[in-house]
Amino acid sequence: FRDLDSLNLARNRITGLDVRFDQFKHLKFLNIAGNDLSERSIKFDRNDSLQYLNLSENEILKMPRSLRRLKGLKILKISGNAKKGQILKVRIFKWDSLKILPDLENLIIRACGITYLAPEINRFTGLKKLVVPENRLDSVPGEIGDFKNLENLMLYKNNLNDLPVEIYNLSKLVWLDVYYNDLKYISPEIARLKNLEIL
């Protein structure tokens, strides 16, 4: 399968995955959502061709270490891993390869039980879509205002009391989703979001 560029193994009962990129030199799309994978059962060789990786709905409770070897990754999906009462540990600040992942455009962390976003999330300088709904966030770091290309920000179904004023620096924001939170006030600064179409 040396010329294979897309591999969809979703919705099986896979318990272990060891991807050796000397065998998949051109793989760009890998969907392994809906399996029985844990962070210990996923191994990747160093690679810069893989651009899309879907790890959603497995049994991953923290980021697999070998993800830092995927230099060309643009889209990473990890939603629906933590079950009720569990917490997914997304330790972005410990992920050394972030320095070589400026092209990540979509980050989805849905229903993972997370309680905060580390300020170091701003290392994803190319983000266009940040989706963090159905978690337990009670605040958003001011560094979110650093995403100059962000177009979609989904923070619905969390525990947010307010929004950081830095959100109003997101000049390209088109869609801001904050329903089902504990918001009591929206700053008039929201008028600075000239491209906002959906609130």
N, C-alpha and C positions, 0 to 999 in steps of 0.2 A: 504493500500500500504506500509506496514511496511518493506517489503523486497525489495522494488523498489530501483535499483541503478542508473538507467538512466531515465531522463525525458526530452523530447523534445517538447517544446511548441512554437517553432519558427513560424514566419509568420502568426500570428493571429491578433486579435485586443485587446489584453489584456491591460488593463489600470491600473491594480493594482495586486501586488503579495505579499503575506504574507506567507513565508515558515516557518512552525513550525517543527523543526527537531525532536520533540518527535513523530511526525507522519511519518517522513522520516529518520529513524535512519541510513540507509545504502546508502543514496543518494550520488553518486560520480560525476555524470555528469548532468548538468542542462543547457539547451539551451533555452533562451528566447529572441533570436535575432528577429528583425523585428516586434516588437509589438509597442504599444503606451505608454510605460512606462517612467515615469520621475523619478528623484532621490527621490522624496517624496513618490512615490507609491510603492517602493521596500523595503521590511522589511525581515530581516533574524534573526532567533534565533542564539545563540552561537552554533558553530558546528565545528568539526574537520574531518568530513568524506568527505565533498564536495571538489573535486579536480579540476573540470573544470566548469567554469561559462562563458557563452557567453551572454553579454548584448549589442552586436552590433546592430546598426540601430534601436535604440529607440529614445527617446526624453530626454536623460540624459545629463545635462549640467554641473554637478559636481558629484563627487564620492558619492554614497549613503553611509551614515554614518554606516549603519549596516554591510557593507562589512568587517569592521574591526573585526567582530565576527567570520569570517570564517577562522579558524586557519590552516586548512589543504590545502587551495587553492594553486594549482600549476599553473593553466592556467587561465588567465583572459583576455577576449576580450571585448573591448569597442569601436571599430572603428565605424565610420559612424554615430555618434550621433549628432554632431553639424552640422546644416545646413549652407548654405552660409550666411556669415555675423555673425554667432554665434561662440562662443568659448567654448570649453569644459574645465572646470577647473579640472585638475588632481593634487590635492594637496597631493602628496605623503608624504611630511614632516609632515602633520597633521594626518596621518593615523597611529594611535598608534600600531595597530596589525602588522605592518611591522616587528617588533622585533620578531614576531613568524611566519613569512612567509619566511623562508630562502629557501624553496623548490620551490618557483615560478620560472618556467623555461622559459615561453614564455610571453612576454608583448607586446601587439599590440595596438598602438594608431594611427590609420589611419584616416586621413581626419577629424581631430577634431579642427582644427584652432589654435592649441597651438603655442605659440611664443617662449617658452623656456622649457628646462628640468631642474628641480630643482636638485642641486648637491646631495640631499638626495636620489636620485634614486639609488645610490650605495648600499642602504640597501638591495636591491634584490640580495644578494650575489650569488645565484644559477642560475642566468639568463643564458640561452643558446641562446635565440633568442630575440632580441630587434628590433621591427618594428615600426618606427615612420615616415612613408611617408606621402606626400600630406598634410603637415602642413605649418607653417610659421616660422620654426626655422631659426634663423640667427647665432646661435652658439650652440655648444655642450659642456657641462661641462667637465673639465679634469677628474672628478671622473669616467667618463666612462671607464677609464683605469683600474679601480678596478675589473672589471668583468672577473675574471680569467678563467671562464668556457664558456665565450661567443663564440659562433660559427657563428652566423648570425647577422649582423648589417645592417638594412635597413633604410637609411636616404634620399631616393630619393624624388624628387619634394618638396624641401624646399628652403630656401634662404641662404644657407650656403656659406660663403666667404672662409672659410678655415676649416681644421680639427685640433683638438687639438693633440699635439704630443703624449699625453697619449694613443691615439687610437693604437699606434704602440707597446703598452705593451700587447695587446690582443693576447697572444701566441697561443690560440686555434682557432682564427678566420679563418673561411673557406670562408665566403661570405661577401663581403663589397659592398653595393649598394649605390652609391651617385650620380647617374645620375640626370639631370635636377636640378642643383643647380647653384651657382655663383662661383664655385671654379676656381681659377686661377693658383694654384700651389699644387703639391703633393710632400711632403718631401721625400728625398731618404731614410728616416727612414722606409718607407713602406717595405723595404727589410727585416726588422726584423720580418715580419709576415710570418713565415716559412711555415705555414699550409694553407695560402691563395690560394684558387683555382679559385674564381670568383671575379672579380673586375669590 
